[in-house]
Amino acid sequence: MIIIDLPVFPAPAKIDWKPRQPTQVNRSEFTGTTRAVILAQAPYWAASVSYPTIAGERAFRPWRSALMRLQGRANAFRVSACEGPQHRAYQEVVVDGAGQQGYQISIRGVFPGVQLLDGMFVTIGEDLHQVVADTLIASADGKLTVSIMPHLAGGITDGLAVETMNPWALMQMTTDQQGWAVDVGQRYSVSFDCESVR
């Protein structure tokens, strides 16, 4: 799998995020009550992305090229999770300790005074996670423990990059058939459905 850079202009007009957390639900034949079991290793992000009209073939050529180079579902691309930076201080944050799993991640390299707030995002390696509780303000040693969802899969290595300022999701198309539309006057439009690479 190759990561293809989509053109940076224009920015998406709309992204419908649809996080998926598969569950197994059982209903009792005797009492009618239900019990749901979270399949912690199976979550993924889904999104519908649409772009504003792009005027002129010359402006659209980079899009045609990128869409073809994706080769259906074979290759991946990044979709920004935020409309702008989540904080002002650029920092080189990494995972603090190998083998972490579950709903918390320890990180280091956070500037003192930076705080990750409930509802923000972080990208760990290439996986997007949402912060689900306010963190303490980073200490002088730059370490934080962050509560996240979805579940952190295994295989996390010490020093793995963590993006806190401009997080993204690594995505792939949901179908091998994608393309674009062109209207009178060389007015192009493109939209697609995608899901996270796991």
Secondary structure, 3 states (H helix, E strand, C coil): CCECCCCCCCCCCEEEEEEECCEEEEECCCCCCEEEEECCCCCEEEEEEECCCEECHHHHHHHHHHHHHCCCCCCEEEEECCCCCCCCCCCCEEECCCCCCEEEEEEECCCCCCCCCCCCEEEECCEEEEECCCCCCCCCCCCEEEEEEEEECCCCCCCCEEECCCCEEEEEECCCCCCCEEECCCEEECEEEEEECC
